């Protein structure tokens, strides 16, 4: 009961830059690939991630539903490996919590066939995310934002 009373919600706004593309069409190395708007509970150890791409005219979409994280010496990590029929998704995040910000490395593999048109989406890449701590008000306003500049700053 006491843990719930003192639950610590953290809100992060992260810019992801491409570190390495193995399969798929991406921006150049070091360029912005996406932004992540993150809600993280460091007492109950779960995270929720919304994403948005440069020049999008839509609100951020839920990329990762509320998911448990595993604590590490320097922060926490997520290691997902999901298969459903021919579809296969792997996502690995390694978050490092610093004094006034959070950084992470992300490796993603997506092999997905769209059931509507049969088109294959095949991606395999690594990103680096640099996050700033934001308050709940800023978090909620970012989730409602519909226009994103190319540099997502």
C-alpha positions, -999 to 999 in steps of 0.1 A, spaced: 0 0 0 27 25 9 45 19 -25 14 31 -43 11 62 -23 47 72 -32 46 61 -68 70 82 -88 57 90 -123 83 102 -147 76 119 -180 102 120 -208 104 137 -242 130 119 -263 146 125 -297 157 93 -314 185 95 -339 195 67 -363 226 49 -352 226 20 -377 202 7 -404 205 -29 -414 173 -33 -434 148 -6 -444 147 30 -456 158 55 -430 174 89 -426 212 92 -426 231 81 -396 228 107 -368 196 122 -382 163 123 -363 142 91 -369 114 99 -344 104 113 -311 92 93 -281 69 106 -254 72 84 -224 54 78 -192 74 57 -167 66 45 -132 98 37 -114 81 22 -84 57 -3 -102 83 -7 -130 62 -1 -161 65 22 -192 43 34 -220 57 49 -252 41 71 -278 60 78 -310 58 104 -338 78 109 -370 93 141 -384 69 163 -404 39 143 -392 6 160 -392 -10 136 -367 -9 131 -330 17 106 -316 6 70 -317 9 44 -289 40 25 -299 43 4 -267 14 -2 -243 20 -2 -206 48 -28 -203 69 -40 -174 106 -30 -173 135 -48 -157 158 -27 -135 195 -26 -142 225 -11 -124 222 22 -144 185 23 -152 162 -2 -167 156 -22 -199 128 -37 -220 133 -68 -240 103 -78 -262 102 -107 -287 67 -113 -301 56 -136 -329 21 -140 -344 18 -162 -375 43 -148 -400 47 -115 -381 77 -110 -358 87 -80 -338 117 -76 -315 124 -44 -295 152 -39 -270 156 -7 -250 185 -1 -226 177 31 -205 204 48 -185 192 73 -159 215 103 -154 212 131 -129 191 154 -151 182 133 -182 178 98 -195 195 83 -226 188 49 -242 199 26 -270 172 9 -289 174 -21 -313 143 -29 -333 134 -57 -358 100 -57 -375 88 -83 -400 51 -75 -406 27 -83 -434 -2 -60 -436 -34 -81 -436 -53 -55 -457 -30 -52 -487 -4 -81 -482 25 -56 -482 56 -66 -463 72 -42 -438 107 -54 -430 129 -31 -407 160 -38 -387 178 -8 -371 194 8 -340 185 42 -325 199 63 -297 174 83 -277 182 114 -256 155 124 -232 146 155 -212 125 153 -181 91 170 -185 62 175 -163 27 159 -166 12 191 -182 39 191 -210 35 154 -215 -2 157 -220 2 187 -244 28 167 -265 3 138 -269 -22 163 -284 2 180 -307 -6 174 -344 23 192 -363 59 183 -359 89 201 -373 116 182 -391 140 185 -361 113 177 -335 128 202 -310 
